Amino acid sequence: MKKRGSFLFIEKNDDVYTLSMTPELQDDIGTVGFVEYIDADILEVDGAILNLEASKTVFELASPLAGKIVERNEALIKEPSLLNSAKAEENWVVKLTDVDEEAFNQLEEA
């Protein structure tokens, strides 16, 4: 199941929620040149996931859901432009668990 919120796609597979940027956000910010993840492993709603610098902006990416970060796309640190990829296996940002199912269900359908 796939939803969207805060310009991110949120895809649920079992109890893992994968967050990635929407094509609209990719277009709005331009080519990403720098990515820095926050240190926290627990996200709050609207909490920062990472900071990025792109050709059109400097931006703090925020989470539409609260949860525990179980995986970060570490490849983005060495190759930030992967965030501009159309491939879901390359452009994901984080994977979360311990997400409130009701909060996820209230997000917009993707």
N, CA, C and O of each residue as an XYZ file, in Angstrom:
440
protein
N       0.848     -1.179      0.000
C       0.000      0.000      0.000
C       0.893      1.242      0.000
O       1.893      1.291      0.716
N       0.533      2.236     -0.799
C       1.340      3.442     -0.927
C       0.486      4.669     -0.639
O      -0.626      4.808     -1.148
N       1.029      5.546      0.183
C       0.368      6.805      0.531
C       1.336      7.940      0.254
O       2.474      7.718     -0.161
N       0.865      9.178      0.492
C       1.748     10.331      0.331
C       1.439     11.354      1.406
O       0.300     11.493      1.852
N       2.488     12.074      1.814
C       2.361     13.125      2.807
C       3.671     13.882      2.902
O       4.738     13.282      2.776
N       3.615     15.173      3.117
C       4.808     16.021      3.211
C       5.710     15.853      1.993
O       6.933     15.835      2.127
N       5.114     15.731      0.803
C       5.844     15.578     -0.457
C       6.672     14.305     -0.509
O       7.656     14.224     -1.244
N       6.267     13.306      0.278
C       6.941     12.014      0.286
C       5.950     10.907     -0.026
O       4.770     10.994      0.314
N       6.452      9.861     -0.683
C       5.705      8.624     -0.802
C       6.035      7.790      0.428
O       7.183      7.761      0.870
N       5.044      7.117      0.977
C       5.236      6.200      2.085
C       4.655      4.866      1.644
O       3.449      4.741      1.434
N       5.521      3.872      1.506
C       5.078      2.564      1.054
C       5.192      1.573      2.201
O       6.246      1.436      2.821
N       4.097      0.888      2.470
C       4.056     -0.079      3.574
C       4.239     -1.488      3.035
O       3.507     -1.927      2.148
N       5.230     -2.197      3.586
C       5.453     -3.607      3.302
C       5.587     -4.304      4.648
O       6.574     -4.111      5.358
N       4.593     -5.114      4.996
C       4.511     -5.736      6.320
C       4.492     -4.624      7.373
O       3.581     -3.795      7.366
N       5.471     -4.587      8.273
C       5.513     -3.540      9.302
C       6.596     -2.509      9.037
O       6.968     -1.762      9.942
N       7.114     -2.452      7.800
C       8.173     -1.504      7.439
C       7.596     -0.475      6.468
O       6.948     -0.819      5.480
N       7.849      0.786      6.777
C       7.351      1.906      5.981
C       8.543      2.593      5.329
O       9.414      3.119      6.022
N       8.585      2.592      3.998
C       9.696      3.179      3.257
C       9.287      4.549      2.741
O       8.276      4.688      2.053
N      10.092      5.570      3.082
C       9.809      6.939      2.665
C      10.729      7.319      1.513
O      11.935      7.078      1.561
N      10.145      7.915      0.477
C      10.910      8.404     -0.672
C      10.270      9.691     -1.186
O       9.099      9.967     -0.922
N      11.050     10.465     -1.917
C      10.554     11.749     -2.426
C       9.619     11.537     -3.613
O       9.824     10.640     -4.430
N       8.590     12.376     -3.692
C       7.690     12.344     -4.844
C       8.382     13.002     -6.036
O       9.293     13.808     -5.849
N       7.962     12.668     -7.262
C       8.527     13.335     -8.434
C       8.344     14.859     -8.382
O       9.198     15.605     -8.861
N       7.232     15.315     -7.801
C       6.995     16.764     -7.699
C       8.073     17.425     -6.837
O       8.589     18.486     -7.189
N       8.407     16.801     -5.718
C       9.454     17.355     -4.862
C      10.801     17.292     -5.559
O      11.588     18.235     -5.475
N      11.073     16.192     -6.246
C      12.325     16.075     -6.992
C      12.458     17.229     -7.993
O      13.523     17.835     -8.107
N      11.386     17.527     -8.706
C      11.404     18.628     -9.683
C      11.565     19.981     -9.003
O      12.304     20.839     -9.487
N      10.874     20.174     -7.882
C      10.902     21.466     -7.192
C      12.276     21.826     -6.636
O      12.658     22.996     -6.656
N      13.023     20.842     -6.140
C      14.306     21.167     -5.501
C      15.484     21.111     -6.452
O      16.524     21.710     -6.175
N      15.349     20.404     -7.566
C      16.452     20.291     -8.514
C      17.419     19.180     -8.129
O      17.102     18.327     -7.299
N      18.589     19.198     -8.732
C      19.586     18.154     -8.518
C      20.189     18.254     -7.124
O      20.685     19.306     -6.724
N      20.140     17.160     -6.400
C      20.648     17.124     -5.029
C      22.163     16.930     -5.054
O      22.677     16.052     -5.747
N      22.872     17.768     -4.285
C      24.323     17.700     -4.252
C      24.905     17.360     -2.895
O      26.091     17.047     -2.794
N      24.084     17.417     -1.836
C      24.578     17.133     -0.490
C      23.443     16.625      0.374
O      22.332     17.154      0.321
N      23.716     15.589      1.179
C      22.729     15.015      2.086
C      23.395     14.788      3.437
O      24.511     14.274      3.520
N      22.684     15.183      4.499
C      23.158     14.931      5.856
C      21.976     14.463      6.695
O      21.016     15.204      6.904
N      22.058     13.210      7.178
C      20.999     12.663      8.017
C      21.077     13.249      9.428
O      22.153     13.608      9.906
N      19.924     13.338     10.081
C      19.908     13.709     11.500
C      20.375     12.491     12.300
O      20.340     11.368     11.797
N      20.809     12.709     13.537
C      21.348     11.627     14.357
C      20.280     10.786     15.037
O      20.528      9.626     15.365
N      19.111     11.341     15.252
C      18.059     10.642     16.012
C      17.573      9.389     15.291
O      17.523      9.346     14.061
N      17.218      8.374     16.071
C      16.652      7.152     15.507
C      15.136      7.103     15.638
O      14.488      6.219     15.078
N      14.571      8.054     16.379
C      13.116      8.139     16.555
C      12.642      9.431     15.898
O      13.161     10.510     16.182
N      11.650      9.310     15.018
C      11.086     10.478     14.343
C       9.735     10.826     14.941
O       8.951      9.943     15.290
N       9.474     12.101     15.053
C       8.156     12.608     15.406
C       7.489     13.088     14.119
O       8.168     13.288     13.111
N       6.183     13.273     14.140
C       5.488     13.848     12.990
C       6.073     15.236     12.734
O       6.212     16.040     13.656
N       6.412     15.506     11.485
C       7.033     16.756     11.030
C       8.462     16.927     11.544
O       9.029     18.014     11.443
N       9.040     15.869     12.089
C      10.429     15.913     12.538
C      11.383     15.762     11.359
O      11.066     15.099     10.371
N      12.543     16.376     11.473
C      13.537     16.344     10.399
C      14.096     14.943     10.215
O      14.416     14.256     11.185
N      14.210     14.528      8.957
C      14.853     13.265      8.598
C      16.285     13.548      8.167
O      17.232     12.903      8.619
N      16.417     14.531      7.278
C      17.729     14.895      6.760
C      17.709     16.319      6.242
O      16.652     16.896      5.985
N      18.897     16.866      6.097
C      19.090     18.158      5.453
C      19.724     17.885      4.102
O      20.572     17.004      3.965
N      19.305     18.650      3.108
C      19.909     18.477      1.791
C      20.129     19.821      1.126
O      19.438     20.803      1.400
N      21.108     19.831      0.249
C      21.361     20.992     -0.601
C      21.156     20.537     -2.027
O      21.692     19.514     -2.455
N      20.367     21.314     -2.762
C      20.074     20.988     -4.150
C      20.284     22.242     -5.000
O      20.537     23.325     -4.472
N      20.176     22.084     -6.308
C      20.452     23.198     -7.211
C      19.487     24.368     -7.023
O      19.833     25.504     -7.347
N      18.273     24.110     -6.501
C      17.287     25.176     -6.359
C      17.026     25.590     -4.911
O      16.364     26.602     -4.681
N      17.537     24.823     -3.911
C      17.191     25.135     -2.526
C      18.074     24.386     -1.540
O      18.750     23.418     -1.886
N      18.045     24.861     -0.316
C      18.540     24.112      0.838
C      17.283     23.733      1.605
O      16.414     24.576      1.822
N      17.177     22.479      2.018
C      15.888     21.955      2.438
C      16.049     20.974      3.589
O      16.997     20.189      3.623
N      15.109     21.028      4.533
C      15.041     20.040      5.601
C      13.857     19.144      5.302
O      12.710     19.591      5.321
N      14.134     17.885      5.028
C      13.091     16.919      4.713
C      12.450     16.448      6.010
O      13.143     15.983      6.914
N      11.121     16.565      6.104
C      10.398     16.229      7.328
C       9.523     14.992      7.112
O       9.042     14.736      6.008
N       9.331     14.243      8.179
C       8.547     13.014      8.123
C       7.059     13.279      8.368
O       6.712     14.014      9.291
N       6.181     12.693      7.559
C       4.744     12.821      7.806
C       4.255     11.871      8.906
O       3.113     11.966      9.355
N       5.123     10.964      9.330
C       4.752      9.962     10.341
C       5.794      9.892     11.446
O       6.968     10.187     11.225
N       5.361      9.505     12.624
C       6.282      9.206     13.722
C       6.655      7.733     13.624
O       5.849      6.907     13.195
N       7.876      7.410     14.023
C       8.303      6.017     14.005
C       9.776      5.889     14.313
O      10.469      6.876     14.564
N      10.242      4.651     14.290
C      11.639      4.348     14.569
C      12.367      4.086     13.253
O      11.925      3.265     12.449
N      13.491      4.788     13.032
C      14.294      4.567     11.831
C      15.048      3.256     11.996
O      15.842      3.102     12.924
N      14.801      2.312     11.093
C      15.499      1.032     11.136
C      16.547      0.921     10.039
O      17.416      0.051     10.092
N      16.467      1.811      9.031
C      17.470      1.814      7.970
C      17.475      3.176      7.291
O      16.431      3.782      7.048
N      18.689      3.635      6.992
C      18.884      4.860      6.213
C      19.519      4.468      4.882
O      20.292      3.512      4.816
N      19.199      5.193      3.844
C      19.822      4.942      2.545
C      21.198      5.609      2.568
O      21.360      6.739      2.108
N      22.179      4.896      3.109
C      23.532      5.443      3.287
C      24.195      5.796      1.953
O      25.103      6.627      1.924
N      23.762      5.186      0.858
C      24.330      5.493     -0.459
C      24.126      6.960     -0.824
O      24.890      7.508     -1.619
N      23.100      7.606     -0.252
C      22.821      9.015     -0.557
C      23.938      9.930     -0.087
O      24.146     10.995     -0.669
N      24.659      9.538      0.952
C      25.716     10.394      1.482
C      26.844     10.526      0.458
O      27.376     11.617      0.254
N      27.209      9.410     -0.187
C      28.273      9.438     -1.195
C      27.758      9.885     -2.554
O      28.493     10.486     -3.337
N      26.490      9.589     -2.831
C      25.902      9.924     -4.128
C      24.515     10.536     -3.939
O      23.502      9.884     -4.193
N      24.476     11.831     -3.478
C      23.196     12.485     -3.177
C      22.234     12.550     -4.358
O      21.020     12.593     -4.162
N      22.758     12.559     -5.573
C      21.894     12.669     -6.751
C      20.993     11.447     -6.924
O      20.085     11.472     -7.755
N      21.227     10.373     -6.154
C      20.302      9.235     -6.195
C      18.890      9.657     -5.804
O      17.916      9.031     -6.222
N      18.774     10.725     -4.997
C      17.448     11.227     -4.638
C      16.669     11.710     -5.857
O      15.442     11.804     -5.811
N      17.371     12.015     -6.945
C      16.712     12.466     -8.167
C      16.347     11.315     -9.095
O      15.737     11.525    -10.143
N      16.720     10.098     -8.708
C      16.449      8.931     -9.532
C      14.952      8.630     -9.560
O      14.237      8.895     -8.594
N      14.494      8.077    -10.667
C      13.103      7.633    -10.775
C      12.936      6.221    -10.210
O      11.811      5.745    -10.061
N      14.045      5.551     -9.896
C      14.009      4.173     -9.411
C      13.804      4.141     -7.904
O      14.596      4.711     -7.154
N      12.745      3.478     -7.461
C      12.411      3.398     -6.038
C      13.519      2.743     -5.219
O      13.716      3.091     -4.054
N      14.245      1.795     -5.818
C      15.309      1.115     -5.078
C      16.523      2.015     -4.860
O      17.407      1.669     -4.076
N      16.586      3.159     -5.535
C      17.691      4.100     -5.372
C      17.307      5.351     -4.586
O      18.129      5.879     -3.837
N      16.070      5.836     -4.740
C      15.721      7.158     -4.207
C      15.035      7.146     -2.846
O      14.554      8.188     -2.402
N      14.975      5.999     -2.172
C      14.351      5.964     -0.855
C      15.241      6.676      0.160
O      16.454      6.782     -0.022
N      14.618      7.159      1.226
C      15.334      7.960      2.223
C      15.560      7.166      3.509
O      16.700      6.957      3.926
N      14.465      6.726      4.133
C      14.552      5.937      5.364
C      13.470      4.870      5.367
O      12.499      4.925      4.613
N      13.679      3.890      6.253
C      12.665      2.864      6.508
C      12.321      2.949      7.989
O      13.201      3.019      8.847
N      11.004      2.940      8.272
C      10.503      3.097      9.636
C       9.733      1.864     10.097
O       9.149      1.132      9.298
N       9.754      1.658     11.420
C       8.860      0.706     12.072
C       8.197      1.446     13.226
O       8.452      2.632     13.437
N       7.353      0.755     13.966
C       6.647      1.349     15.106
C       5.830      2.573     14.692
O       5.772      3.569     15.413
N       5.203      2.481     13.522
C       4.383      3.569     12.985
C       2.929      3.327     13.386
O       2.459      2.189     13.368
N       2.227      4.382     13.743
C       0.807      4.295     14.070
C       0.021      4.005     12.789
O      -0.036      4.833     11.880
N      -0.572      2.835     12.735
C      -1.314      2.397     11.546
C      -2.426      3.382     11.177
O      -2.652      3.650      9.997
N      -3.111      3.912     12.173
C      -4.195      4.864     11.921
C      -3.664      6.147     11.284
O      -4.295      6.694     10.379
N      -2.523      6.625     11.743
C      -1.910      7.826     11.155
C      -1.547      7.567      9.698
O      -1.749      8.432      8.845
N      -1.016      6.389      9.408
C      -0.688      6.023      8.025
C      -1.957      5.991      7.173
O      -1.973      6.525      6.063
N      -3.011      5.372      7.683
C      -4.257      5.246      6.926
C      -4.895      6.610      6.626
O      -5.638      6.742      5.654
N      -4.617      7.602      7.436
C      -5.198      8.943      7.230
C      -4.460      9.746      6.156
O      -4.949     10.790      5.724
N      -3.305      9.278      5.727
C      -2.573      9.983      4.672
C      -3.285      9.824      3.339
O      -4.088      8.910      3.153
N      -2.983     10.722      2.421
C      -3.567     10.730      1.078
C      -3.113      9.501      0.285
O      -1.960      9.081      0.380
N      -4.024      8.937     -0.490
C      -3.650      7.820     -1.386
C      -2.661      8.306     -2.418
O      -2.769      9.428     -2.913
N      -1.696      7.465     -2.742
C      -0.681      7.841     -3.748
C      -1.135      7.447     -5.138
O      -0.418      7.680     -6.111
